[in-house]
Amino acid sequence: THANNVMFISGDRHSSTLMLMNPEDTGLTFPLYDFTSSSFNGRSSYMPELPTTMRVGDRIYDNNFGLIIVDWDKGIIQLELIGNETAPLFHYEIPIKTLH
């Protein structure tokens, strides 16, 4: 499709994670993100760990849901995984300007 500035949002993996492919690894002109949230009501006790250098932070197995906040005023996209506690299980910020 020749789409630019793409972020994938996925689920159904029984775990949650963020993957990042840098432009120098893909030949694209922007970083490629894959944000997976998939444990709201189907927590897995164990899933085999897939070897990768693209994961940002830890893979989350606890019950959670994903939250994406686009703050146009601050110029950031916030990715969070929210569990049963008050603090997010995972938080990551993407400067919007890096997607252009």
N, CA, C and O atoms as a DFTB+ gen file, in Angstrom:
400 C
 N C O
     1  1       0.812      -1.204       0.000
     2  2       0.000       0.000       0.000
     3  2       0.852       1.262       0.000
     4  3       0.342       2.351      -0.264
     5  1       2.123       1.132       0.289
     6  2       3.047       2.269       0.390
     7  2       2.663       3.212       1.526
     8  3       2.960       4.406       1.472
     9  1       2.004       2.679       2.551
    10  2       1.629       3.492       3.711
    11  2       2.881       3.904       4.479
    12  3       3.845       3.143       4.566
    13  1       2.859       5.092       5.022
    14  2       3.947       5.597       5.853
    15  2       3.474       5.759       7.287
    16  3       2.275       5.846       7.554
    17  1       4.434       5.800       8.208
    18  2       4.151       6.106       9.610
    19  2       3.111       5.157      10.202
    20  3       2.091       5.593      10.735
    21  1       3.376       3.873      10.104
    22  2       2.439       2.831      10.509
    23  2       2.747       2.344      11.922
    24  3       3.908       2.200      12.305
    25  1       1.685       2.093      12.689
    26  2       1.802       1.422      13.983
    27  2       0.769       0.296      13.969
    28  3      -0.403       0.525      13.672
    29  1       1.210      -0.915      14.290
    30  2       0.298      -2.048      14.347
    31  2      -0.228      -2.207      15.763
    32  3       0.513      -2.055      16.734
    33  1      -1.507      -2.514      15.869
    34  2      -2.145      -2.794      17.142
    35  2      -2.727      -4.195      17.011
    36  3      -3.526      -4.460      16.113
    37  1      -2.325      -5.088      17.908
    38  2      -2.749      -6.476      17.748
    39  2      -3.136      -7.084      19.089
    40  3      -2.984      -6.464      20.141
    41  1      -3.640      -8.310      19.026
    42  2      -4.054      -9.010      20.227
    43  2      -4.116     -10.505      19.994
    44  3      -3.538     -11.018      19.036
    45  1      -4.818     -11.201      20.871
    46  2      -5.034     -12.640      20.799
    47  2      -3.751     -13.449      20.911
    48  3      -3.605     -14.478      20.251
    49  1      -2.815     -12.991      21.746
    50  2      -1.565     -13.708      21.972
    51  2      -1.470     -14.227      23.403
    52  3      -0.513     -14.927      23.736
    53  1      -2.426     -13.905      24.244
    54  2      -2.443     -14.298      25.651
    55  2      -1.247     -13.751      26.423
    56  3      -0.858     -14.288      27.460
    57  1      -0.681     -12.686      25.903
    58  2       0.351     -11.910      26.585
    59  2       0.376     -10.549      25.914
    60  3      -0.259     -10.348      24.879
    61  1       1.106      -9.621      26.499
    62  2       1.153      -8.264      25.956
    63  2       2.600      -7.809      25.854
    64  3       3.440      -8.159      26.682
    65  1       2.872      -7.022      24.820
    66  2       4.238      -6.567      24.605
    67  2       4.268      -5.438      23.579
    68  3       3.289      -5.186      22.876
    69  1       5.401      -4.772      23.514
    70  2       5.663      -3.789      22.464
    71  2       6.901      -4.230      21.710
    72  3       7.931      -4.536      22.311
    73  1       6.794      -4.261      20.392
    74  2       7.935      -4.576      19.534
    75  2       8.279      -3.326      18.728
    76  3       7.397      -2.562      18.336
    77  1       9.561      -3.134      18.492
    78  2      10.038      -1.976      17.735
    79  2      11.065      -2.430      16.709
    80  3      12.056      -3.081      17.041
    81  1      10.808      -2.074      15.465
    82  2      11.787      -2.292      14.398
    83  2      12.293      -0.917      13.964
    84  3      11.517      -0.072      13.518
    85  1      13.592      -0.704      14.100
    86  2      14.190       0.572      13.748
    87  2      14.338       0.710      12.236
    88  3      14.462      -0.292      11.532
    89  1      14.325       1.947      11.734
    90  2      14.420       2.165      10.288
    91  2      15.645       1.505       9.647
    92  3      15.558       0.999       8.528
    93  1      16.774       1.506      10.339
    94  2      17.983       0.910       9.758
    95  2      17.870      -0.601       9.586
    96  3      18.620      -1.197       8.813
    97  1      16.924      -1.229      10.312
    98  2      16.710      -2.669      10.200
    99  2      15.667      -3.028       9.144
   100  3      15.617      -4.171       8.689
   101  1      14.834      -2.063       8.750
   102  2      13.724      -2.358       7.848
   103  2      13.851      -1.718       6.481
   104  3      13.208      -2.152       5.525
   105  1      14.680      -0.687       6.383
   106  2      14.753       0.056       5.128
   107  2      13.649       1.099       5.006
   108  3      13.562       1.792       3.993
   109  1      12.805       1.216       6.031
   110  2      11.765       2.239       6.035
   111  2      12.355       3.559       6.508
   112  3      13.501       3.611       6.955
   113  1      11.582       4.607       6.409
   114  2      12.059       5.917       6.852
   115  2      11.532       6.285       8.235
   116  3      11.713       7.414       8.689
   117  1      10.881       5.334       8.905
   118  2      10.289       5.580      10.214
   119  2      10.359       4.297      11.024
   120  3      10.463       3.214      10.448
   121  1      10.303       4.395      12.369
   122  2      10.271       3.185      13.196
   123  2       8.918       2.489      13.048
   124  3       7.890       3.138      12.853
   125  1       8.933       1.174      13.143
   126  2       7.709       0.381      13.021
   127  2       7.409      -0.253      14.377
   128  3       8.229      -1.001      14.911
   129  1       6.231       0.046      14.933
   130  2       5.829      -0.448      16.250
   131  2       4.714      -1.480      16.107
   132  3       3.863      -1.374      15.224
   133  1       4.731      -2.479      16.988
   134  2       3.642      -3.449      17.108
   135  2       3.295      -3.541      18.594
   136  3       4.060      -4.093      19.385
   137  1       2.135      -2.997      18.963
   138  2       1.676      -2.971      20.349
   139  2       0.602      -4.037      20.498
   140  3      -0.455      -3.954      19.874
   141  1       0.878      -5.042      21.331
   142  2      -0.040      -6.158      21.527
   143  2      -0.561      -6.150      22.956
   144  3       0.210      -6.126      23.916
   145  1      -1.880      -6.169      23.078
   146  2      -2.527      -6.307      24.379
   147  2      -3.544      -7.421      24.252
   148  3      -4.442      -7.355      23.411
   149  1      -3.409      -8.450      25.087
   150  2      -4.261      -9.609      24.869
   151  2      -4.495     -10.431      26.122
   152  3      -4.570     -11.657      26.041
   153  1      -4.609      -9.814      27.241
   154  2      -4.752     -10.619      28.460
   155  2      -5.826     -10.079      29.392
   156  3      -5.739     -10.267      30.606
   157  1      -6.829      -9.416      28.850
   158  2      -7.848      -8.820      29.714
   159  2      -8.619      -9.877      30.491
   160  3      -8.881      -9.703      31.681
   161  1      -8.980     -10.960      29.834
   162  2      -9.723     -11.993      30.545
   163  2      -9.225     -13.400      30.218
   164  3      -9.876     -14.382      30.573
   165  1      -8.090     -13.506      29.551
   166  2      -7.594     -14.821      29.162
   167  2      -6.130     -15.000      29.489
   168  3      -5.339     -15.406      28.638
   169  1      -5.773     -14.699      30.715
   170  2      -4.381     -14.773      31.124
   171  2      -3.820     -16.168      30.878
   172  3      -4.472     -17.178      31.143
   173  1      -2.610     -16.194      30.370
   174  2      -1.917     -17.459      30.158
   175  2      -0.909     -17.645      31.279
   176  3      -0.206     -16.705      31.651
   177  1      -0.838     -18.846      31.813
   178  2       0.127     -19.096      32.881
   179  2       1.542     -19.153      32.326
   180  3       2.498     -18.807      33.021
   181  1       1.679     -19.586      31.087
   182  2       2.994     -19.615      30.468
   183  2       2.855     -19.704      28.955
   184  3       2.072     -20.497      28.432
   185  1       3.608     -18.897      28.284
   186  2       3.732     -18.973      26.836
   187  2       5.221     -19.017      26.543
   188  3       5.984     -18.269      27.155
   189  1       5.656     -19.866      25.632
   190  2       7.087     -19.917      25.343
   191  2       7.595     -18.559      24.869
   192  3       6.950     -17.880      24.070
   193  1       8.742     -18.185      25.370
   194  2       9.349     -16.904      25.009
   195  2       9.952     -17.020      23.614
   196  3      10.733     -17.930      23.335
   197  1       9.584     -16.100      22.755
   198  2      10.147     -16.079      21.415
   199  2      11.395     -15.212      21.431
   200  3      11.343     -14.073      21.896
   201  1      12.505     -15.719      20.940
   202  2      13.728     -14.907      20.955
   203  2      13.592     -13.725      19.997
   204  3      13.228     -13.890      18.832
   205  1      13.889     -12.551      20.502
   206  2      13.810     -11.357      19.672
   207  2      14.649     -10.243      20.291
   208  3      14.813     -10.170      21.509
   209  1      15.162      -9.401      19.451
   210  2      15.859      -8.200      19.910
   211  2      14.955      -6.977      19.754
   212  3      15.374      -5.858      20.049
   213  1      13.726      -7.178      19.296
   214  2      12.816      -6.072      19.013
   215  2      11.923      -5.696      20.186
   216  3      11.285      -4.644      20.149
   217  1      11.856      -6.531      21.236
   218  2      10.942      -6.273      22.346
   219  2      11.416      -5.067      23.159
   220  3      12.601      -4.927      23.462
   221  1      10.471      -4.211      23.498
   222  2      10.729      -3.057      24.354
   223  2      10.160      -3.396      25.730
   224  3       8.947      -3.541      25.876
   225  1      11.015      -3.522      26.730
   226  2      10.551      -3.895      28.056
   227  2      10.255      -5.385      28.143
   228  3      10.711      -6.171      27.314
   229  1       9.493      -5.757      29.147
   230  2       9.172      -7.156      29.391
   231  2       7.868      -7.554      28.710
   232  3       7.017      -6.711      28.427
   233  1       7.728      -8.829      28.457
   234  2       6.459      -9.392      28.006
   235  2       5.572      -9.532      29.246
   236  3       6.027     -10.028      30.276
   237  1       4.322      -9.104      29.154
   238  2       3.412      -9.081      30.295
   239  2       2.421     -10.241      30.168
   240  3       1.758     -10.397      29.143
   241  1       2.335     -11.049      31.227
   242  2       1.402     -12.171      31.253
   243  2       0.202     -11.916      32.159
   244  3      -0.802     -12.623      32.068
   245  1       0.295     -10.910      33.035
   246  2      -0.800     -10.605      33.950
   247  2      -2.013     -10.087      33.179
   248  3      -1.875      -9.557      32.077
   249  1      -3.204     -10.242      33.768
   250  2      -4.407      -9.675      33.166
   251  2      -4.203      -8.179      32.967
   252  3      -3.733      -7.486      33.870
   253  1      -4.554      -7.686      31.793
   254  2      -4.361      -6.273      31.484
   255  2      -5.196      -5.882      30.284
   256  3      -5.788      -6.725      29.610
   257  1      -5.229      -4.588      30.034
   258  2      -5.773      -4.071      28.782
   259  2      -4.853      -2.968      28.300
   260  3      -4.148      -2.344      29.093
   261  1      -4.860      -2.731      27.001
   262  2      -3.996      -1.714      26.418
   263  2      -4.704      -0.377      26.343
   264  3      -5.915      -0.304      26.134
   265  1      -3.930       0.671      26.515
   266  2      -4.448       2.031      26.432
   267  2      -3.493       2.844      25.563
   268  3      -2.285       2.853      25.796
   269  1      -4.040       3.521      24.570
   270  2      -3.251       4.386      23.692
   271  2      -3.809       5.794      23.826
   272  3      -4.994       6.031      23.594
   273  1      -2.938       6.726      24.204
   274  2      -3.329       8.128      24.364
   275  2      -2.494       8.960      23.402
   276  3      -1.265       8.936      23.463
   277  1      -3.150       9.688      22.521
   278  2      -2.452      10.599      21.607
   279  2      -2.612      12.007      22.166
   280  3      -3.716      12.550      22.209
   281  1      -1.504      12.585      22.591
   282  2      -1.506      13.936      23.138
   283  2      -0.909      14.866      22.086
   284  3       0.309      15.026      21.994
   285  1      -1.779      15.467      21.308
   286  2      -1.323      16.331      20.219
   287  2      -0.596      17.557      20.750
   288  3       0.351      18.029      20.120
   289  1      -1.021      18.088      21.904
   290  2      -0.383      19.280      22.464
   291  2       1.063      19.011      22.873
   292  3       1.940      19.841      22.637
   293  1       1.313      17.850      23.487
   294  2       2.667      17.483      23.901
   295  2       3.443      16.782      22.791
   296  3       4.660      16.625      22.883
   297  1       2.748      16.366      21.756
   298  2       3.415      15.710      20.636
   299  2       3.882      14.296      20.938
   300  3       4.922      13.864      20.441
   301  1       3.111      13.566      21.757
   302  2       3.507      12.196      22.091
   303  2       2.316      11.233      21.991
   304  3       1.156      11.622      22.128
   305  1       2.649       9.984      21.751
   306  2       1.700       8.881      21.843
   307  2       2.123       8.062      23.053
   308  3       3.272       7.626      23.136
   309  1       1.217       7.851      23.980
   310  2       1.501       7.056      25.168
   311  2       0.872       5.674      24.999
   312  3      -0.312       5.556      24.683
   313  1       1.667       4.645      25.210
   314  2       1.196       3.268      25.176
   315  2       1.279       2.724      26.589
   316  3       2.338       2.774      27.215
   317  1       0.173       2.207      27.096
   318  2       0.172       1.665      28.448
   319  2      -0.540       0.324      28.478
   320  3      -1.452       0.065      27.693
   321  1      -0.103      -0.520      29.400
   322  2      -0.793      -1.752      29.741
   323  2      -1.258      -1.602      31.179
   324  3      -0.448      -1.430      32.090
   325  1      -2.563      -1.668      31.374
   326  2      -3.170      -1.428      32.672
   327  2      -3.619      -2.761      33.255
   328  3      -4.337      -3.525      32.610
   329  1      -3.187      -3.028      34.481
   330  2      -3.567      -4.260      35.165
   331  2      -4.551      -3.991      36.286
   332  3      -5.362      -3.069      36.198
   333  1      -4.485      -4.781      37.324
   334  2      -5.394      -4.662      38.460
   335  2      -4.950      -3.618      39.477
   336  3      -5.722      -3.272      40.371
   337  1      -3.733      -3.113      39.364
   338  2      -3.198      -2.133      40.311
   339  2      -3.388      -0.730      39.752
   340  3      -3.818      -0.566      38.610
   341  1      -3.073       0.270      40.543
   342  2      -3.250       1.649      40.092
   343  2      -2.158       2.088      39.122
   344  3      -2.406       2.917      38.246
   345  1      -0.965       1.546      39.269
   346  2       0.130       1.926      38.381
   347  2       0.112       1.035      37.131
   348  3      -0.180      -0.157      37.231
   349  1       0.421       1.600      35.959
   350  2       0.478       0.786      34.747
   351  2       1.547      -0.310      34.861
   352  3       2.581      -0.120      35.502
   353  1       1.281      -1.441      34.238
   354  2       2.273      -2.513      34.157
   355  2       3.373      -2.160      33.171
   356  3       4.494      -2.660      33.265
   357  1       3.038      -1.291      32.223
   358  2       3.974      -0.903      31.166
   359  2       3.585       0.485      30.694
   360  3       2.402       0.807      30.583
   361  1       4.587       1.303      30.417
   362  2       4.359       2.654      29.888
   363  2       5.484       2.975      28.911
   364  3       6.659       2.750      29.204
   365  1       5.112       3.501      27.754
   366  2       6.116       3.871      26.746
   367  2       5.586       5.077      25.983
   368  3       4.399       5.143      25.663
   369  1       6.464       6.026      25.693
   370  2       6.064       7.215      24.961
   371  2       6.796       7.294      23.632
   372  3       8.007       7.088      23.553
   373  1       6.039       7.594      22.598
   374  2       6.585       7.751      21.251
   375  2       6.409       9.209      20.832
   376  3       5.276       9.682      20.747
   377  1       7.488       9.929      20.568
   378  2       7.327      11.283      20.037
   379  2       6.692      11.220      18.641
   380  3       7.193      10.521      17.759
   381  1       5.619      11.933      18.453
   382  2       4.911      11.899      17.173
   383  2       5.840      12.289      16.035
   384  3       5.722      11.755      14.932
   385  1       6.766      13.215      16.287
   386  2       7.657      13.668      15.213
   387  2       8.542      12.555      14.663
   388  3       9.026      12.652      13.536
   389  1       8.763      11.482      15.459
   390  2       9.590      10.367      14.956
   391  2       8.833       9.521      13.943
   392  3       9.438       8.707      13.245
   393  1       7.522       9.700      13.852
   394  2       6.722       8.937      12.901
   395  2       6.558       9.643      11.569
   396  3       5.886       9.128      10.676
   397  1       7.153      10.801      11.422
   398  2       7.028      11.555      10.161
   399  2       8.266      11.375       9.312
   400  3       8.349      11.931       8.217
